[in-house]
Amino acid sequence: MEINWKKLTELIGDNEKILLSTHVNPDADGLGSQVAIYYHLKNLNKECRIINISNMMDKYEFLNKDNIIEQYSSEEHNSWIQGCDLSIIFDIGNHTRLGEISNLIKKNNIYCISIDHHPSDGSYFDYQFLDIKSPATGFMVWQYFKHEKINLSYDMAEGLYAALITDTGSFRYNSTISECHLMAKELLDLGIKPYDVYANIYEQRTLSQIKLFGKAIESLKIVDEFGCIKISLSMLEECDATLDDIDGFTDFIRSIKGVEVAFMISEIKEGKYRINFRSRGKYIINDIAEHFNGGGHKLAAGATVENSSFLEIENTILTKLNDKKDALCQ
């Protein structure tokens, strides 16, 4: 998809105070993209800040060497955000995933753009740099830098490499294209050490997380081609774990032989749940996430549900998955 990257350069050039943000529960794609653009803006002497609606997991702290990634608080950030000329939102999909930051942007008439590879209706944003075929938002940011002949520092390259390996599943997903390897080559030439980034993201499991995973496996239910696990508040308490510790659980269930779709239902608080979906490719699942007012990619999506129960959510998902299976058999 042809993207007018000159437009982004013009917008950055025309504005001095710039907000960078990404979705709730930020991942390495959103964070790494933010970090790369942040250092670019600083090189241009722009006043900019990374402000996200929720905290990031500890494993991403290596991207925050200069303490540039902030968690939103109204007392600390509202007055600064009010004075912004431009907001750049990364990897967002639906603007509601910005939380209160979304309302502040509109309330203060801040020109808002997105750089994203998730499907979006675009109604919220003033301008979108959108490519749903892109393997990662970080890949798009790398394309921008190449198009505009912008040199990368080590910290910019590190953020982009983290974005690339996480959203391509370390180059395993079919969304990986040949240019991903060219991007990796260029980032490695700048001094990035692949194992160092990989280990920071994937080899930081705690004993609490391992205990929780054991409990999750005990809850495993496989119905035909579909696998489901549940994480309750009591399980979290028993294992001295947090919701951050569930990262990667759904991917593991998908790896079970014969499972085409895996989903995990996690209790956030009484009556409120988070759902994570992963598919091998036989079934598209982001439409099921959209049923719960969530979204995402065709094969990886999520949603948050209120005023429901484990059983109600599970039954709804299994019904929709069985409908998909029946449709394939016709």
C-alpha positions as CSV (number, residue, x, y, z in Angstrom):
1,M,0.0,0.0,0.0
2,E,1.4,3.4,-1.0
3,I,1.5,5.7,2.0
4,N,2.1,9.5,1.7
5,W,5.0,9.6,4.2
6,K,5.8,13.2,3.1
7,K,2.5,14.2,4.8
8,L,3.9,12.9,8.2
9,T,7.1,14.9,7.7
10,E,5.0,18.0,7.0
11,L,2.8,17.5,10.1
12,I,5.8,17.0,12.3
13,G,7.5,20.1,10.8
14,D,4.4,22.2,11.3
15,N,3.9,21.4,15.0
16,E,6.1,21.9,18.0
17,K,4.3,20.2,21.0
18,I,3.6,16.5,20.2
19,L,1.9,13.8,22.2
20,L,2.8,10.1,21.5
21,S,0.5,7.4,22.7
22,T,-0.6,3.8,22.2
23,H,-3.3,1.3,23.3
24,V,-4.1,0.1,26.8
25,N,-1.7,-2.6,28.0
26,P,0.9,-1.6,25.5
27,D,3.0,-4.2,23.7
28,A,6.4,-4.0,22.1
29,D,5.0,-2.9,18.7
30,G,3.3,0.1,20.1
31,L,6.1,0.9,22.6
32,G,9.0,0.3,20.2
33,S,7.3,2.5,17.5
34,Q,6.8,5.3,20.1
35,V,10.4,5.1,21.2
36,A,11.7,5.4,17.7
37,I,9.6,8.4,16.8
38,Y,10.3,10.0,20.2
39,Y,14.1,10.1,19.6
40,H,13.5,11.3,16.0
41,L,11.4,14.2,17.3
42,K,13.9,15.0,20.0
43,N,16.6,15.2,17.2
44,L,14.3,17.8,15.6
45,N,14.1,19.7,18.9
46,K,10.4,19.1,19.3
47,E,8.7,19.1,22.7
48,C,7.2,15.7,22.9
49,R,6.2,13.1,25.5
50,I,5.2,9.4,25.5
51,I,2.1,9.2,27.6
52,N,0.1,5.9,27.7
53,I,-3.1,5.2,29.5
54,S,-1.7,2.1,31.3
55,N,1.6,0.9,32.6
56,M,3.8,-1.5,30.5
57,M,5.0,-4.9,31.6
58,D,8.4,-5.0,33.4
59,K,9.9,-7.0,30.5
60,Y,9.7,-3.9,28.3
61,E,11.7,-1.7,30.6
62,F,14.8,-2.1,28.5
63,L,13.1,0.2,26.0
64,N,12.8,2.9,28.7
65,K,16.4,3.6,29.5
66,D,15.9,7.4,29.6
67,N,12.6,7.1,31.6
68,I,10.7,8.5,28.6
69,I,7.6,6.3,28.8
70,E,5.0,7.7,31.2
71,Q,1.7,6.4,32.5
72,Y,-1.1,8.8,32.3
73,S,-2.4,10.6,35.4
74,S,-4.8,13.6,35.2
75,E,-2.9,15.6,37.8
76,E,0.4,15.3,36.0
77,H,-0.6,15.3,32.4
78,N,-3.8,17.1,31.6
79,S,-2.4,20.6,31.5
80,W,0.5,19.5,29.3
81,I,-1.7,17.6,26.9
82,Q,-4.1,20.6,26.6
83,G,-1.2,22.6,25.0
84,C,-0.3,20.0,22.4
85,D,-0.5,20.8,18.7
86,L,-0.4,17.2,17.4
87,S,-0.9,13.7,18.7
88,I,0.5,10.6,17.0
89,I,-1.2,7.4,18.0
90,F,0.4,4.0,17.3
91,D,-0.9,0.5,16.8
92,I,-4.3,1.4,18.1
93,G,-7.1,-0.1,16.1
94,N,-10.0,1.4,18.0
95,H,-9.5,4.8,19.5
96,T,-11.4,3.8,22.7
97,R,-8.3,1.8,23.6
98,L,-6.6,5.1,24.4
99,G,-9.0,5.5,27.4
100,E,-9.3,9.0,28.8
101,I,-6.5,10.2,26.6
102,S,-8.9,9.8,23.6
103,N,-11.3,12.2,25.3
104,L,-8.6,14.8,26.1
105,I,-7.4,14.9,22.5
106,K,-10.9,15.6,21.1
107,K,-11.8,18.0,24.0
108,N,-8.8,20.1,23.3
109,N,-9.1,19.9,19.5
110,I,-5.6,18.4,19.1
111,Y,-4.9,17.3,15.5
112,C,-4.7,13.5,15.8
113,I,-3.1,11.0,13.4
114,S,-2.5,7.3,13.6
115,I,0.2,5.0,12.4
116,D,-1.3,1.5,12.4
117,H,-1.7,-1.9,10.8
118,H,-5.0,-2.8,12.5
119,P,-8.4,-2.4,10.7
120,S,-10.0,1.0,11.6
121,D,-13.0,2.9,10.4
122,G,-10.9,6.1,10.7
123,S,-13.8,8.3,12.0
124,Y,-11.9,9.4,15.1
125,F,-8.6,10.4,13.4
126,D,-7.9,13.5,11.4
127,Y,-5.4,11.6,9.3
128,Q,-4.4,7.9,9.1
129,F,-1.2,6.2,8.0
130,L,-2.8,2.8,7.7
131,D,-1.7,-0.5,6.1
132,I,-3.5,-3.5,7.3
133,K,-1.1,-5.8,5.3
134,S,1.9,-4.5,7.2
135,P,3.5,-7.0,9.5
136,A,3.9,-4.5,12.3
137,T,3.4,-0.8,13.1
138,G,7.1,-0.7,13.8
139,F,7.7,-1.9,10.3
140,M,5.7,1.1,9.0
141,V,7.8,3.5,11.2
142,W,10.9,1.9,9.6
143,Q,9.5,2.4,6.2
144,Y,8.9,6.1,7.1
145,F,12.5,6.6,8.2
146,K,13.8,4.9,5.0
147,H,11.5,7.0,2.7
148,E,12.5,10.2,4.4
149,K,16.2,9.2,4.6
150,I,16.3,9.6,8.4
151,N,19.3,8.0,10.1
152,L,18.6,5.7,13.0
153,S,20.3,5.8,16.4
154,Y,20.8,2.6,18.4
155,D,17.9,3.4,20.7
156,M,15.6,3.9,17.7
157,A,16.8,0.7,16.1
158,E,16.3,-1.3,19.3
159,G,12.7,-0.1,19.6
160,L,12.0,-1.1,16.0
161,Y,13.6,-4.5,16.4
162,A,11.5,-5.2,19.5
163,A,8.4,-4.2,17.5
164,L,9.4,-6.4,14.5
165,I,10.1,-9.6,16.4
166,T,7.0,-9.5,18.6
167,D,4.5,-8.8,15.9
168,T,6.0,-11.3,13.5
169,G,6.4,-14.0,16.2
170,S,10.1,-13.9,15.7
171,F,9.5,-14.2,11.9
172,R,7.3,-17.2,12.3
173,Y,3.9,-15.7,11.3
174,N,2.7,-15.7,7.7
175,S,2.5,-11.9,8.0
176,T,6.3,-11.9,7.8
177,I,7.4,-10.7,4.4
178,S,10.9,-10.6,2.8
179,E,11.3,-7.0,3.7
180,C,11.1,-7.9,7.4
181,H,14.4,-9.7,7.0
182,L,15.9,-6.7,5.2
183,M,14.7,-4.5,8.1
184,A,16.3,-6.9,10.6
185,K,19.5,-6.8,8.6
186,E,19.7,-3.0,8.7
187,L,18.9,-2.9,12.4
188,L,21.5,-5.5,13.2
189,D,24.0,-3.5,11.2
190,L,23.4,-0.7,13.6
191,G,24.6,-2.9,16.5
192,I,21.4,-4.6,17.7
193,K,22.0,-7.9,19.4
194,P,19.1,-10.2,18.6
195,Y,19.4,-12.4,21.7
196,D,19.6,-9.5,24.0
197,V,16.3,-8.1,22.8
198,Y,14.7,-11.6,22.6
199,A,15.8,-12.5,26.1
200,N,14.4,-9.2,27.5
201,I,11.0,-10.0,26.1
202,Y,10.7,-13.8,26.2
203,E,13.0,-15.0,28.9
204,Q,11.8,-13.1,32.0
205,R,9.3,-15.6,33.4
206,T,8.8,-15.6,37.2
207,L,8.0,-18.5,39.5
208,S,4.6,-16.9,40.1
209,Q,3.9,-17.0,36.3
210,I,4.9,-20.6,36.1
211,K,2.6,-21.5,38.9
212,L,-0.2,-19.6,37.3
213,F,0.4,-21.3,34.0
214,G,0.0,-24.7,35.8
215,K,-3.3,-23.6,37.1
216,A,-4.4,-22.4,33.7
217,I,-3.5,-25.8,32.2
218,E,-5.7,-27.4,34.8
219,S,-8.6,-25.3,33.5
220,L,-7.9,-26.3,29.9
221,K,-11.0,-27.3,28.0
222,I,-10.8,-28.6,24.4
223,V,-13.9,-28.8,22.3
224,D,-13.2,-30.2,18.9
225,E,-10.8,-27.7,17.3
226,F,-11.1,-25.1,20.0
227,G,-9.1,-24.7,23.2
228,C,-10.1,-22.5,26.2
229,I,-8.4,-21.6,29.5
230,K,-9.6,-19.4,32.3
231,I,-7.8,-17.2,34.8
232,S,-9.7,-16.3,37.9
233,L,-8.9,-13.7,40.6
234,S,-8.6,-16.5,43.1
235,M,-5.9,-18.2,40.8
236,L,-4.0,-14.9,40.6
237,E,-4.1,-14.6,44.4
238,E,-3.1,-18.2,45.0
239,C,-0.1,-17.9,42.8
240,D,0.8,-14.4,43.9
241,A,0.6,-13.4,40.2
242,T,-0.9,-10.5,38.2
243,L,-2.6,-10.2,34.9
244,D,0.7,-9.3,33.3
245,D,1.8,-12.9,34.0
246,I,-0.8,-14.3,31.5
247,D,1.2,-13.0,28.5
248,G,1.9,-15.9,26.0
249,F,-0.6,-18.3,27.6
250,T,-3.0,-18.2,24.6
251,D,-0.2,-18.8,22.1
252,F,0.8,-21.9,24.0
253,I,-2.7,-23.3,23.9
254,R,-2.9,-22.6,20.1
255,S,0.3,-24.7,19.8
256,I,-1.5,-27.9,20.9
257,K,-1.9,-30.4,18.1
258,G,-5.4,-30.2,16.7
259,V,-6.3,-26.8,18.2
260,E,-7.2,-24.3,15.5
261,V,-8.4,-21.5,17.8
262,A,-7.3,-20.8,21.4
263,F,-9.0,-18.3,23.7
264,M,-8.3,-17.3,27.2
265,I,-10.8,-15.6,29.5
266,S,-9.2,-13.7,32.4
267,E,-11.1,-12.2,35.3
268,I,-10.1,-8.5,35.8
269,K,-12.5,-7.9,38.6
270,E,-15.9,-9.3,39.6
271,G,-18.1,-9.3,36.5
272,K,-15.3,-7.9,34.2
273,Y,-13.2,-10.1,31.9
274,R,-10.5,-9.9,29.3
275,I,-10.6,-12.2,26.3
276,N,-7.6,-13.1,24.2
277,F,-8.0,-15.0,20.9
278,R,-5.4,-16.8,18.7
279,S,-6.0,-18.7,15.5
280,R,-3.8,-20.8,13.3
281,G,-5.5,-19.5,10.2
282,K,-8.4,-21.8,9.5
283,Y,-10.8,-19.5,11.3
284,I,-10.8,-15.7,11.4
285,I,-11.5,-14.5,15.0
286,N,-11.4,-10.7,15.1
287,D,-15.1,-10.6,14.2
288,I,-15.8,-12.5,17.4
289,A,-13.7,-10.0,19.3
290,E,-15.8,-7.3,17.7
291,H,-19.0,-8.9,18.9
292,F,-17.6,-8.1,22.4
293,N,-16.7,-4.6,21.3
294,G,-13.0,-5.6,20.9
295,G,-10.9,-6.0,17.8
296,G,-7.6,-6.8,16.4
297,H,-6.1,-8.9,13.5
298,K,-7.8,-11.8,11.7
299,L,-5.7,-14.3,13.7
300,A,-5.0,-12.4,16.9
301,A,-7.6,-10.3,18.7
302,G,-9.0,-9.4,22.1
303,A,-11.8,-7.8,24.0
304,T,-13.0,-6.7,27.4
305,V,-16.4,-7.7,28.7
306,E,-18.4,-6.4,31.6
307,N,-21.4,-7.7,33.4
308,S,-20.9,-11.3,32.4
309,S,-19.5,-14.6,33.6
310,F,-16.9,-17.2,32.5
311,L,-19.6,-19.6,31.4
312,E,-21.6,-17.0,29.4
313,I,-18.6,-15.8,27.6
314,E,-17.3,-19.3,26.9
315,N,-20.6,-20.5,25.5
316,T,-21.0,-17.4,23.3
317,I,-17.5,-17.9,21.8
318,L,-17.9,-21.6,21.3
319,T,-21.3,-21.0,19.6
320,K,-19.8,-18.5,17.2
321,L,-16.8,-20.8,16.5
322,N,-19.1,-23.7,15.8
323,D,-21.1,-21.5,13.4
324,K,-17.9,-20.8,11.5
325,K,-17.1,-24.5,11.4
326,D,-20.5,-25.3,10.1
327,A,-20.2,-22.7,7.4
328,L,-16.9,-24.2,6.2
329,C,-18.6,-27.6,6.0
330,Q,-21.4,-26.4,3.8
